[in-house]
Amino acid sequence: MLWMIQRVFYGDVSKMVTELKVVDMGGREHVAVWPMAVLMLVMGVASPIWIRAIDGALVKLASPAPAPTLGIAVRQ
């Protein structure tokens, strides 16, 4: 189905595309992508470690806020 849509909307593949020699990723792109890929893998495998590290802040953030005061002191 996707092949059919590609042929209908884009036509045949041009010779400019099939004969063009292009490198997939350059050195700078590898330097940028690989650390992010390793970090994502580590965060997925070792998620309890970093979830535990941010749990306290998330609990405080999700807890209901105290009622606002108007700054007026009430004397009895």
N, C-alpha and C positions, 0 to 999 in steps of 0.2 A: 504494500500500500504506500509506504513512504517512498519507495523507488518510483512508483507511478506519479506521485505528487511532484517529486524532483524533476522528472522528465517533462511533465506538463508545464510547470511554472518556470523552470530554468533551461530546458532544452538539453541538447547534447553537451557533453563536456568539451570545452575548447582545447585546442592543441597548446595554447599558451599556458594552460594550467597543467596539462599532463606532461609537458616537456620541461617545465620550470623546475630546477633543482633548488630546493629550499631546505635549510636546516630547521629542525623542529624547534629547538631551544638553544639559545646562545649561553655563554658562560655566566653573564650577569643574571639571566633568568634562572639558571640552575641555582645560583647563590641565593636568589630570593625565594625560590619555591621549595627547595629541599628542607631548610630549617622549619618552614611552616608545616610541611608534610610530616616531619618528625614530631613536631609539637602536637599536631592534631592526633597522631597515633598515640603518643604518650598520654594526652588528655583523655582519649577514649579508653585506653587500657587501664590507666591508673586514676580513673575518675573519682573513686572514693577519697583519695588523698586531697585533691584540690576542692572537692565538694565540702569536705570537712573543714577546710581552711576558710571558706566563705560562708559557712552555715550560720555563724553567730550574727554576722551583718545582715544576712537574709531574714533571719528570725526577727531582728529588730525592725527591719524595713517592712515586714509583712504584718507586724503586730499593730493593733489599732492605736491611733494617736490619742493622747489625752485631750479632753475637752478644752477648747480655747478659753482663755480668760480675757476679760476686757480691761484688766489693769486697774479695776476699781476695788478698793478694799471695803469690805462690808463689816461694820462694827455691830457688835451685839451687846 
